[in-house]
């Protein structure tokens, strides 16, 4: 993805990061805004994704001291940041014409994919796999919006672990391709958007589904 093409994504990630940053850390947000013009263009996406992760860590930090809930509007921004870009990517991989996985048929596999080099074939099959494992993004977005509307976290632990397992398996498959076939790895920023942030979002929703008494016990153990 070119620097010009991802400038909107860099700006969106930085905006999410600034919105998520706790009030007492707003000077960090201002510093991030001021730093953007000095970041080399090829590294801007990874840098912005790192800012968003840092903001999420700061937002989660109060939970370790007994503040178990976040403002619903902040949670809305957080859920959009964790699952929004990944949902768009999943939709493109799966449904975008003409290369979306749902439009693959026997002719495509026989006449196009079979003629590619092994590394390119494997990369396309990784795309097909992401059409399945990437469902964490739209499902997570739905669950995040449900929390915003109904204050209900992800209380189905099996579903939560299954959603997390998808990106983990996709990462393992990607590492096999990189090490065994020379598949080009994802850019760090894209990896954060498609893998790391959706997992963080699901873990947060699972955490928020815990009863308040259990959360206080966890916080007490962490403090001890």
Order of alpha helices (4+ residues) and beta strands (2+ residues): alpha-alpha-alpha-alpha-alpha-alpha-alpha-alpha-alpha-alpha-alpha-alpha
